[in-house]
């Protein structure tokens, strides 16, 4: 397949009487041969624009894109040896499934026998054999998306590009279709670049994930690396569902140790002693403001063996079957805890919370970059 290299990539949309709207800010990204790379981030972060520049559907304002060492900035989309799967399927409504998949090959003057072999091979991979003579209107959303993927497969491109392909599917169909795409990647051994705003899709599908915000890359790493060692507050809050809880406070000395105390200092505020390993890292931060982060699954009810690190009032409990999400507040600070399914609290009930210090995160309050 192919390696994709992005260097100092910039996209600026012109505006009347101004310098233009810069939506991609000189990003660098190396996508390895046969890698499944996911670009993820909120709406407007530049992920789809970046994908469209790789495809040649958007002009490049600055920087360079290359595939297998060949710079493609000025290469026409049809000559880039890529195939793109769009969010809206983009199928021809008057053509059968077979003809939709074969159309691109016909334009490229492939022989009838080669077209038929490629279409039937892709159809068998995607379970589309019973539908080859149907029109798109006779298919479900998931089946139409598979046809769009099949149309890309038959071209046997160097790089597959997916632009939020599951957004129009219902929740159950999204799960099954993303599994199919992951299996397809394993089977084809292809280089794939996949854009989504859904961090669950990113975590379950990507070999590596590129998290973007406001046209900048926040972090590129394997899924569990992002989850366990986020580079900054944005990544920590974006990756994980429900998202990480954050508390602003200070590191203060206490006896021979150090303690985190949430800003405000009320009796119910978050307060705990740092572990020995945290003391070594945070000793230089005494008196300075930091951000403490803890994920919902690392919060439990304080007991005799688990000291209380905060007291909070319950807003609502959401039973999910295998677990319960407990939404609380501590003053003006919201807290989300992931508890066992047996946990039940009434609204406005007060409970004592324990944080797993082995899974705690600290960030610089000014730069929001990770400390430990």
PyMOL commands that set and color helices and strands:
alter all, ss='L'
color gray80, all
select helices_A, chain A and resi 47-55+77-79+97-107+112-126+129-131+136-138+141-153+171-188+199-205+223-228+233-238+276-285+296-298+357-359
alter helices_A, ss='H'
color red, helices_A
select strands_A, chain A and resi 4-13+21-31+36-40+62-67+70-71+82-85+159-163+191-196+208-213+216-221+245-254+257-262+271-273+289-294+299-301+310-319+324-330+333-339+350-355+361-364
alter strands_A, ss='S'
color yellow, strands_A
deselect
rebuild
show_as cartoon
